[in-house]
């Protein structure tokens, strides 16, 4: 995808792709600092989630990731291995704070903290829904 024709949006997408919060990117690159924090939060979120911007941000993030992999010769597996080494060394030195931090990063990288996937088979009945809603809103 080529750069966005709207230069403000392109700068916004580049900033968000580099992990700048959408509200900050909106305030700096779209409104030029001429909006309230609340407006920046709302409009930044809307802009970041618009289809064209989402595609552009994802493309830019992929480029950043590829560039980092090449520059640092780092893959996810190498990164996790290095963190494991750090955790082992920290634990041997009885620096349990550093060991725990490295293990936490391993957990994040390996998606240990991702919510368990729950699958549902069958149907969900809506019997009694009308009565339940009426009971809640009568008060």
Secondary structure, DSSP 4 states (H G I P E B T S, - for coil): -PPPSSHHHHHHHHHHHTT--HHHHIIIIISTT-S-HHHHHHHHHHHHTSHHHHHHHHHHHHHHHHHHHHHHT--HHHHHHHHHHHHHHHHHTT-HHHHHHHHHHHHHHTTTTSPPP----S----TTHHHHHHHHHH-
